[in-house]
Every structure is written in C-alpha cells, then in structure tokens.
Amino acid sequence: MPYSKDSIAKIREMSELRDTIDRLDSDLIALLKLRFQCMNAAARIKSEKSAVRDEKRKAEVLENVKQLASAAGIPVPTMAAIWEMLIETSISYELEKWDQIRGS
Ligand SMILES: O=C(O)C(=O)C[C@]1(C(=O)O)C=C[C@@H](O)C=C1
C-alpha cells in the first residue's frame, strides 16, 4: 500500500507504522542510490580532478536543503548536518570514481 501524510495519520498500530517506516527507508535508499549515480556522471563529465570539490556549489546545495527542511517543518540544523556528511561522502566517492574512470 502506498503511503501519504493522510494514510500515516490514520495508522493505529505500531507494526503497521514500522512497516511504513521500513518502506520509506527503502525508498530513501533508492533515491540516495540515484544521487550517487549522479556522482558517477559528475566524475565522468568533470575533466579536471580539482573540479570535483566545488565549495560554492556545496554552499548552494546546503542552503537549498535548509530552505526545503524549513518549509517541510523538519529540524533544519539536523538536515544541514546530514547533508554536510552526504556531500563530503559524495566528494570522496566522486574522487574515487574520477580515478577509476581514468585508470589512475
Ligand atoms: O555539483 C557538483 O559539482 C557535484 O559534484 C555534486 C556535489 C553534491 O554532492 O551535491 C558534490 C561535490 C561538489 O563539491 C558539489 C556538489
């Protein structure tokens, strides 16, 4: 069964709620997998390895996420901390892919 704000509000049993949480986590991982696939593409597109880390873009992504979290009514500092870790992990992953693609 698909989930929504309304369907979650109607749940009365913890077992059903936990099934929903497990499904959401599965969907979040699938989305994160796609985000990491974007890092594969970025590693392919960026001709200079020094372009992998882009502090200006990192600040932009963090600002976007803070605004989205604020609009969604979820904790902004925590989301910012999660994305800080996500972007740093993405940079490490992208650097690794950059080397792999070029056999260096
Ligand atoms: O936008 C890019 O250039 C990316 O490689 C993506 C990304 C990100 O995780 O969003 C990762 C590394 C850069 O420092 C900036 C942003």
The ligand as an SDF file (V2000), in Angstrom:
LIG
                    3D

 16 16  0  0  0  0  0  0  0  0999 V2000
   27.5390   19.7310   -8.1660 O   0  0  0  0  0  0  0  0  0  0  0  0
   28.6110   19.1060   -8.2590 C   0  0  0  0  0  0  0  0  0  0  0  0
   29.6000   19.5600   -8.8630 O   0  0  0  0  0  0  0  0  0  0  0  0
   28.7500   17.7850   -7.6410 C   0  0  0  0  0  0  0  0  0  0  0  0
   29.6990   17.0930   -7.9140 O   0  0  0  0  0  0  0  0  0  0  0  0
   27.7290   17.3470   -6.6410 C   0  0  0  0  0  0  0  0  0  0  0  0
   28.0880   17.7320   -5.1990 C   0  0  0  0  0  0  0  0  0  0  0  0
   26.9070   17.2450   -4.3010 C   0  0  0  0  0  0  0  0  0  0  0  0
   27.0790   16.2680   -3.5590 O   0  0  0  0  0  0  0  0  0  0  0  0
   25.8460   17.8480   -4.4090 O   0  0  0  0  0  0  0  0  0  0  0  0
   29.3580   17.0620   -4.8350 C   0  0  0  0  0  0  0  0  0  0  0  0
   30.5620   17.6890   -4.9430 C   0  0  0  0  0  0  0  0  0  0  0  0
   30.7070   19.1520   -5.1330 C   0  0  0  0  0  0  0  0  0  0  0  0
   31.5860   19.7080   -4.1700 O   0  0  0  0  0  0  0  0  0  0  0  0
   29.4010   19.8570   -5.0950 C   0  0  0  0  0  0  0  0  0  0  0  0
   28.2000   19.2180   -5.0560 C   0  0  0  0  0  0  0  0  0  0  0  0
  1  2  2  0
  2  3  1  0
  2  4  1  0
  4  5  2  0
  4  6  1  0
  6  7  1  0
  7  8  1  0
  7 11  1  0
  7 16  1  0
  8  9  2  0
  8 10  1  0
 11 12  2  0
 12 13  1  0
 13 14  1  0
 13 15  1  0
 15 16  2  0
M  END
$$$$
